[in-house]
Amino acid sequence: MKLAQVVEDYVTLKRATGLRFRSAAVSLNAFARAAGPIDVDDVGQDTVEKFLNGAGPIRSSWHLKYYTLAGLFRFAIQRGLVSTWPLPSRLPKRPAYAKPYIYSAEELRRMLDATAALDVVHPKGHTAASIPALTFRTLILLLYGAGLRLGEALALTVKDVDLTAGTLVVRNTKFFKTRLLPIGPKLAAALGHYAERRLALIDRSPSANAFLLRRRGIAISRATAERYFTIIRSRLGLARRDGAYFQPRLHDLRHTFAVQRLVAWYRQGADVQRQLPKLSTYLGHISLVETQHYLIMTPDLLREAGQRFERYVHPEGQP
């Protein structure tokens, strides 16, 4: 049986169990294209290793691709489609995952100000960016102010944004859950401002019910949002200095939200350990283990935690 057909059957099976299997399907189809129109039993270890290694240094994606291919070939072996195991027996050490980038208040302010460049009409007939400045500014505020994933923010519809109640409905997210999120008055005001102007920002009647729209009245894709963020980030000179293989991302606004929420609780004197499950639920996580990945120790967080510990050790200022 052809490799491409085995991939199609495997993806169909996984989705029949209720999994979305999107990124894995993309990876498997890329492998099938790279291997060419061959039978699955003809896939050799050299073909697999070439796909796994790619052109650059070994990154965490190597292991993701490995385990995705391992699932495919276990599926093929169980059905008697292959006679040998083509994956390498020794795996390289998994690189340490780079810490998320936590934006400072000053960086956030500069980022929001920089969105104004998206409305500039350039000389020589170049038009303004396909995403209006106010729209992109609102996207940044949603990611930072509500801790949404990028896909969640882009998928919001007009009905999902209830400005009267001050809530967002985030539907069918990463773990097939829908959640209702209360939002603060500042974010609600920003969303209300955008809601009043969103139709005046587009060139034609909207062809989608998305809350955030491009100038053509269509929904914003993840790739488009990330491309414009890269442009803004580059203009600001916003870059990592820790040798990480990726630069600050839109997704890091979600991490920044989580850390700032923790800092705020410390400053309010709240019982942070009791609040963590609430933060986990708000972020749409299925366990606290996932939430812990978001809680990067920043100077502000370290200082607040240290002060809390000092008050515990020396109550009422006693030595």
PyMOL commands that set and color helices and strands:
alter all, ss='L'
color gray80, all
select helices_A, chain A and resi 3-16+22-35+40-42+45-53+60-78+105-119+133-146+150-155+158-160+185-201+222-236+252-268+272-283+288-292+299-313+315-317
alter helices_A, ss='H'
color red, helices_A
select strands_A, chain A and resi 161-162+167-170+179-182
alter strands_A, ss='S'
color yellow, strands_A
deselect
rebuild
show_as cartoon
